[in-house]
């Protein structure tokens, strides 16, 4: 009896393994949820509302029903960090029997940095990495705002879909890893970003973040429990670099003087990007800054006046006649009809609120014309969808293979299967189904006037 091996506990969900464990290329939790949903032939919203939410509230007998309102689990970018990830990790680890899913989030070291400017709300990806992956997935480092380049391929990350040119949300109700949820295009086909220099800040920051993620998985004890004050680190660096006050420190770090003063006096804590900037400018490692353990032999740079971001541009002079002439030219040369006020402001180089202050009546006229154009486009799209639904419904009615007409039969004859996801389009389909007997009767009476060919 002792030779019988222990049978592992069965899981309700498939054991989908986390990709890139123990490396800086580990998968983020949002990508894992999308792959887990795809393995169950559903979408992330279906997995959440039909399975995970019932398990979270303790009623597994209702799995399969649609729970409209969620309590703790929500599809948002914050599940890759902060407190939102804890509930997700608890439920997924219990139902998949996959341990240590917390490695797919940054929750183990977010206590070292403020929450601001940490997590992206839209995806950024490297097309080379996605094309080389046997199973495309999104890296955890790509979801952090300071990471702007791929440390492996030394190119900038792409942030817009190659097909529809729209930002790709980090997690969407219909997210599929490696694809755009709006147009279902493959993100690996994106044009690669421009190459970056190896000795630049962006490349160094990407490597430092990946090293931090790898350390949190392999050696979590090396991470400090609390962050040391930043003031003593900056004071020691200023002495070696020959900086006298907060103004010179602000010039070296390319930040405002009030920010440098707050850091020097421990009144504020720099976020992840500014912490990386301090470490890069003074030639330190990220761990040295977090622990405030700078040895006397540390290679602190003395020539530290490095411009890491462009300085704020001086206010532009507003020349009313020239701006008015530019707006008139834009409206006359617009081939696609009226343009929006935001596009006008972007092309003339001024904010919309500035244009409204100087030309209130003209801005109202431009906005009203653009709204009229948008309403006409919406009406035209509805007419096109109605005609397409009518043709598909007639084709299904004349097809003798189906005794009854279902939405699935109609969706197969549409150019985009997602058309029937819209409630307005479903209402149009119901109205067309009510009118279907009249169309068939009219069609039969119209063709019965002509004799059948011999």
N, C-alpha and C positions, 0 to 999 in steps of 0.2 A: 504494500500500500504506500510505502514511503517513496517508491520509485516513480509514482505518477506525477508528472510535472504539473505545476500550477497553471491553470487556465486563466489567461488575462481577462480582465473585466471587459465586457462588450461595451461599445460606445454607440450612442444614438446616431452620431454623424460620422462620416468617413474620416479616416485618419490621414488627412492631408498634411504632409510634412512641411515645416517652415523652411524656406529656401535661404541659402547663404548664411547658415548658422556659424557662429564663432569667427566671422569675418566682418570687415567694414562694409560689405555688400549685402548685409542681411535684409530680408524682405520686411516691408512695413505692414502693419496690421490691416490697413485698408485694402492692400493688394491681397493679403491672405484671405480676407472675408470675400473678396470678389472671386478668387479661385475656389474657395470652399463652396460658394453658391453655384459656380459653373460645374463643379463635380457632382452636384445634386440636380443638375439640369434646371436651374432656376436663376433668378436674379437676386442681387443683394437685398432688395426690398421684399421679395418673396421669402427669402431665408429669414429675414428679420421678423416680418409680420405673421408668418405662418408657422415658424418653428421656434426661433430663439426667444421671442417675447413670451410665448406660452411656457417655455422652460424657465425663464427668468422669474415669472410670477408664480411658479409652482403648480401649473395645471397642464402636465404633459398629455393628458387624455384629449385635449382640444387641439393637438397638433394637426395642421392641415386647414383649419379655419383661419379666416383673415381677421387679425386683431388690428383695428383701425388706429387706435391711439396707443403710442408706446409710453412707457414709464421712465426707464433708465437708459435703455439702449436706443441710440439714434444714429443715423447715417450722417456723419459729419467728420471734418478733417481732424477734430480734436481727439478722436479715438486713438490717434498715434501718440498722444502725450496727455499730460495732466490727469485729473481724476476721472475723466470720461473713459479712459482705457481700462480702469480697474474692473469695472463691471463686465465689459466685453471679455477681458482675459479670463475672469472667473468662470463665466458661462462656457466659453469655447474650450478651456482646458478640461472642464468637467464632461462636456458632451463629446469631445473628440479624443480624449485620453492622450493628448499631446502635451508634454510638460514644458514649462518655461516659455510660454508664448509671450511673456512680458518682454523678451528680448526683441520683439518686433516693434516696440515702442521706446520712447526716450524717458519713460517714467522713472527709471532707476537713477537718472542724474539731472532731472529737471529742477530739483531743489537747489542746484548750484547756480541757476540763472533765473532772471525774471521771465514771466510768461510772454511778455510783449516781443513781437518780431521773432518768434521762434518757429512756428509751424506755418507752412504755406496752406492757402485755401484752394489753390489750383496746382495741378501737377506740373512737374518739370522732369524731363527725361533725356536720356542719351540714346539716340537712334542706333548707335553701334552696339551698345549693351543689349538692347532689346532684340536686335537681329541675331546676335551671337547666342542668346539664351535658348536652350532647348525648350524651356517653358518660360515665356516672357513674364517678368514680374517687376514691380517697382521697388527701388531701394529705399531704405529708411532715410539715408542721408539726403536723397533728392527732395524729401519733404521738409527739410530745414531751410529757412530763408537765407542764412549766410552761405549755403552751398550753391554756387552758380555755375560750376564747371564739373566735368567728369574727370576725376583724378586718374582713371585708367586710360582713357583715350585722349585726354588733354584737349578737350573741346568744350564749348559752352553748352549748357543744357537748353533744350527746346521747350517752349512754354505755350505753343499754339498748335492746334491740329493742322496737319498738312493738307487736309481736304476742305474743311469748313472754316479754317482760320479762327476758331473760337477757343478760349481757354478751356482746358479739360479739368473738371472738378476732381478733387482728390478721391472722393467716393460719391457715387451717384446711384440712384435707384436701379439703373440698368448698366452699372459698370461691369466691364469685362477687362481683365488685365491685358494691357498692351493695345487696347482699342479705344477709340473715342465713343462715348455713350451717345453723342448727338447724331453723328453720321455713320458710326460703326467703321470708320476708316482705321487702318493699321498704323499705329504711331511709329513703328519701326521704319516706315517709308518716309519719315520726315527728313528734310535736308539737314545735314549735320551742322552744328553751330561752328562759329569761327574758332580756329585754334588759339590757345592762350599761352603766354610765355611761362616757362617752368619756374622762373624766379619771381613771378608775380604774386600778389596777395591772394587772388581768387584760387589759384592752384594750391597754394600753401594752406589756405583755410579748408579746402575740400579734403586734403590729406589729414589735417589735424582733426577734423570732425570724424572721419572714418576711423582714425586711430582711437579717438575717444569712445566710439561705439564698440570697437573691438575690445578695448580694455574693460568696458562695462560688462561684457559677456565672459571673457576669459579670466579676468582678474578683478572681480567686483570689489574686492577688499582694498585695491589700490585707489579707489575713488574716495575723496574726503567726505566725511559725513556732513560737515558744514563747510561753507565757503569762508576762507579767510578774508579779512578786510583788504580792500584794494589799495587803500591809502599808503601803507608802508611800502608796498611794492613800487608804486609810482614815485614815492620820495627817494627810494634807493636808486631807481633808474634815472631820475632827474639829476642826482648827484654825479653819477658816472657820466651821463651824457652832457652835463654842463648846462642844464636848464634851470632857470632861477625861480620862475613863478608859474601860476596856472595859465597865464596867457601864452607863454612859450610852449607849455605842455599841450595846450589846445592846438597851437599851430603845428606841432609835431604829429599829433594824432588826427588832425584835420577835423576837429569837433568844435563845438561852441565853448567859450570860456566858462560859462556857467556850469556846463557838464563836467569840464575838467576840475573846477573848484569843488563841485559836489563829490566827485570821486576822491579827490585828495583828502577831503575832510570826512570821508566815510558817511556822507549824507545820502548817497545813492549807490546802487550796484549796477555796473554796466551789463548789458545783455550779452548774448552769445557772440554776436557779430563784433561788438566793441571790445569784448574780452579778447577775441582773436586778433583784433587790430592792435591792442596793447602788446600782446605777445609777439606779433610779427614785427612791429616797429622797433622794439627793443631787443629782438633776437632771442627771445625766451621760448620755452615750450608752454603749452596750454596748462599742463599740470603744475608747472612752476608758479604760474599766476594764480591758480585756484588754491594752492596750498600756501602761497607766500613763503616758499622755501627757496630763496635765491642764494646760492653759494657765493662766497667772495670771488671765486674764479669764473663766475658766469660771464659769458661773452655778450655783454650788453653793448649794443651798437651806440657809437658816439655820433655818427652822422645819421640821425633818425628823422630828419624832416622829409618824410616820404608822403607824397600826395596820393591818398588811396581813393578818394572820391572827388568829383569836380566841385569846386567852390560855388556857392550860391551866386547866380548871375544878378547883376544890378538891374533895378527896375527899368523897363523899356518906356521910352517917351511915347505918349499916345498922340498921334497926329490925326485929328478927326477927318480932315479932307482926304488924306491918303488912305486911311482905313475904310472910309465910306466908298471910295473909288474901288478899293480891292474887293469889298463885299459885292458891289454892283457887278464887277467883272466875273466874280465867282458865280453869281446867279445867272448871268447871261451865258457863260460857257458850260454850265452844267447840262450834260447830255441826258442824264438819267432822271430829269425832273427836279423838283424842289429838293434842296438838301437841308439837313438839320442844322440847328443853331450851334450845336456842339462841333459839328464838322466845320462850320464857318469860323468859329473861334480857333479851332486847331490850325486851320490853314492861314489865317491872318496873324496868328501868334499871340492872341489875347484870350483871357478867361471870359466865359460867358457872362459872368456878373459885371465885368468891366464893359462889355458891349451893351448890356442892358442899361447901365448907368448913362451912357452917352447917346444911345439910339433906342429908346424904349419902344417907340411906335414901329420902327423897322424890325426890331427883334420879334415883336408880337406878330407882325405880318409874315416873317420867315417861319416862325413856329406854327402858325395856323396853316400855311401852305404845306408844310411838311406833314402835319397831322392829317390833312385832307388826303395827301398822297398815301399815307399809311393806311387810312381807312379804305381807300380804293383798292390797295393791294390786298388787304385782308378779304374784302368782298370778292375780288377776282379769284383768290385762292379757294375761297369757299365754293364759288361756282365751279371751278375746275375739279375740286374734290367731289362735289355733287354729281357732275357729269361722269367722273370716273367710277363712282359708286353705282350710278345708274347702269352704266355699261356692264360692270361686273355682275350686278344683280340680274340683269336680263340674260347674260351669258349663262349664269348658273341656273336660271329658270328654264332655259331652252335645252340645257344639258339633261338628258334623260337618265344619266347614271345615278344621280342623287335624288332620293325620294323627298328629302327635306333639305332646305338651304340653311346652312349654318354660317357663322362668322368665319370659321376656318376656311370654308370653301370660297367665300368672298375674298378673304385676305390673300389667297393664292393668286388671284387675278388682278391684284392691285400692284402698282409700281413700288410702293413702300408698304410692307406689312404693318408698320406702326401707325398707319392712318387711323385705324379703328380704336387706338388708345385714347383719342380725344373724345370727351363726352359730347361735344357739339357734333362731331362726325357720326357718333353712334345715334344721336337723335335724328340726324339727317337720314341715316340708313333706316331707322324705324319708319319715318315718314314715307320713304321710297317703297318700303315693303308693303305699306298700306295701299299705295297707289299701283302696285304691281298688277293686280287683276285687271284694272282698267287698261293698262298698257298692253297686256296680252290679248285682251278682247279687241282693242283697236287694231293691233297687229294682225290678228286672224281675219277681221272683217276687211282690212285693207288689201290683203293678199288674196282673199277669196273672190275678188272681182275679176281676176285674170284667170283664164283657163289654164289648166296644168298642161305642160308640154307632153307630146306623145312619146 
